[in-house]
Amino acid sequence: MIVDSHAHYDDRQFDKDRDELLKDIHKNGIKYIVNSGESLRASKAGVELGKKYDFIYSASGIHPNNTKTMTEEIYEQIKDIAVKNEKVVAIGEIGLDYHYDNIDIEKQKYWFKRQLDLALQLDMPVIIHSRDAAQECFDIIKNSGVKKGVIHCYSGSVEMAREYIKLGFYIGIGGVLTYSNARKTVDVARDIPLERILLETDCPYLAPSPNRGKRNDSLMLTYVAEKLSKIKNIPYDEICSVTSKNSIELFKI
């Protein structure tokens, strides 16, 4: 059994067959799924998925690219979702994304820090999105005092991964690990202990090879686990067992 520590089953790409896919996914080797929030709508949708499927949990949070429309009212609603729903297991995904030109860096940093503070208040782990802002993201997390969470879809260096682990964080690894040009991700996966790795899809995005470019789903995690097994020279079943245990412990599922 595998735990998918980061999915987006509320995404419109699943609108036509969401229930058909999810109704049997547990029987096909997926133990639990954490549906990550990225907006108020997605955070609410994750709660509804959790009510419908006993193996789905969720996170409540605002993605950095959505902070441009963030308000105090939305912040309070995100907090309310996390407080009132026992299957909300994290604040996320939150962080920094400097990839695009039309961003408000200061606004991203402000709401990132506010949501980190929320996680501290509620004693909840965080799901971190970091893109083209590696050092600043790390510094803000370190200064925040938050010491539990996962760096989703990790794309940084081996050295920074080690520093995150020292803080108490896990490293999220998904379909990118299987790509032919993913040398940095392979190096990180080889270097860090299995006990600090979470498997994730980020579905419907980032489908692993040989399905790159197609819609991703949790069943494709087998490709990631197989690649990780080869990289670390650890049996496939142990990869699944340990990474699932890691997710269960972090999110207190």
ChimeraX attribute file (.defattr): number of C-alpha atoms within 10 A of each C-alpha:
attribute: neighborCount
match mode: 1-to-1
recipient: residues
	/A:1	15
	/A:2	27
	/A:3	26
	/A:4	28
	/A:5	31
	/A:6	30
	/A:7	24
	/A:8	25
	/A:9	27
	/A:10	22
	/A:11	14
	/A:12	10
	/A:13	15
	/A:14	18
	/A:15	10
	/A:16	9
	/A:17	9
	/A:18	14
	/A:19	15
	/A:20	10
	/A:21	15
	/A:22	20
	/A:23	11
	/A:24	11
	/A:25	18
	/A:26	20
	/A:27	10
	/A:28	12
	/A:29	15
	/A:30	20
	/A:31	15
	/A:32	23
	/A:33	27
	/A:34	27
	/A:35	32
	/A:36	32
	/A:37	31
	/A:38	23
	/A:39	24
	/A:40	20
	/A:41	14
	/A:42	22
	/A:43	27
	/A:44	20
	/A:45	21
	/A:46	27
	/A:47	23
	/A:48	15
	/A:49	19
	/A:50	20
	/A:51	14
	/A:52	12
	/A:53	15
	/A:54	12
	/A:55	19
	/A:56	25
	/A:57	26
	/A:58	33
	/A:59	31
	/A:60	36
	/A:61	35
	/A:62	29
	/A:63	26
	/A:64	29
	/A:65	21
	/A:66	15
	/A:67	23
	/A:68	15
	/A:69	10
	/A:70	18
	/A:71	11
	/A:72	9
	/A:73	9
	/A:74	15
	/A:75	18
	/A:76	12
	/A:77	17
	/A:78	25
	/A:79	18
	/A:80	12
	/A:81	20
	/A:82	26
	/A:83	14
	/A:84	9
	/A:85	15
	/A:86	12
	/A:87	23
	/A:88	26
	/A:89	23
	/A:90	29
	/A:91	31
	/A:92	33
	/A:93	29
	/A:94	31
	/A:95	32
	/A:96	27
	/A:97	21
	/A:98	17
	/A:99	12
	/A:100	10
	/A:101	6
	/A:102	9
	/A:103	16
	/A:104	15
	/A:105	14
	/A:106	9
	/A:107	16
	/A:108	23
	/A:109	19
	/A:110	11
	/A:111	23
	/A:112	26
	/A:113	18
	/A:114	14
	/A:115	24
	/A:116	24
	/A:117	15
	/A:118	21
	/A:119	22
	/A:120	18
	/A:121	9
	/A:122	13
	/A:123	14
	/A:124	23
	/A:125	23
	/A:126	32
	/A:127	29
	/A:128	28
	/A:129	22
	/A:130	25
	/A:131	18
	/A:132	14
	/A:133	15
	/A:134	18
	/A:135	12
	/A:136	14
	/A:137	19
	/A:138	21
	/A:139	10
	/A:140	17
	/A:141	20
	/A:142	14
	/A:143	9
	/A:144	14
	/A:145	12
	/A:146	21
	/A:147	19
	/A:148	21
	/A:149	26
	/A:150	31
	/A:151	26
	/A:152	27
	/A:153	25
	/A:154	24
	/A:155	21
	/A:156	18
	/A:157	14
	/A:158	18
	/A:159	11
	/A:160	15
	/A:161	23
	/A:162	19
	/A:163	14
	/A:164	22
	/A:165	20
	/A:166	11
	/A:167	17
	/A:168	14
	/A:169	24
	/A:170	28
	/A:171	27
	/A:172	26
	/A:173	28
	/A:174	28
	/A:175	29
	/A:176	22
	/A:177	27
	/A:178	22
	/A:179	16
	/A:180	9
	/A:181	10
	/A:182	13
	/A:183	13
	/A:184	15
	/A:185	22
	/A:186	21
	/A:187	14
	/A:188	22
	/A:189	24
	/A:190	17
	/A:191	15
	/A:192	18
	/A:193	14
	/A:194	19
	/A:195	15
	/A:196	21
	/A:197	23
	/A:198	29
	/A:199	29
	/A:200	30
	/A:201	30
	/A:202	25
	/A:203	24
	/A:204	20
	/A:205	18
	/A:206	22
	/A:207	26
	/A:208	25
	/A:209	17
	/A:210	12
	/A:211	13
	/A:212	15
	/A:213	12
	/A:214	13
	/A:215	15
	/A:216	22
	/A:217	24
	/A:218	29
	/A:219	16
	/A:220	21
	/A:221	24
	/A:222	19
	/A:223	19
	/A:224	22
	/A:225	26
	/A:226	17
	/A:227	20
	/A:228	25
	/A:229	18
	/A:230	12
	/A:231	15
	/A:232	16
	/A:233	11
	/A:234	13
	/A:235	13
	/A:236	15
	/A:237	13
	/A:238	13
	/A:239	25
	/A:240	22
	/A:241	13
	/A:242	17
	/A:243	24
	/A:244	24
	/A:245	16
	/A:246	21
	/A:247	29
	/A:248	15
	/A:249	10
	/A:250	21
	/A:251	22
	/A:252	12
	/A:253	15
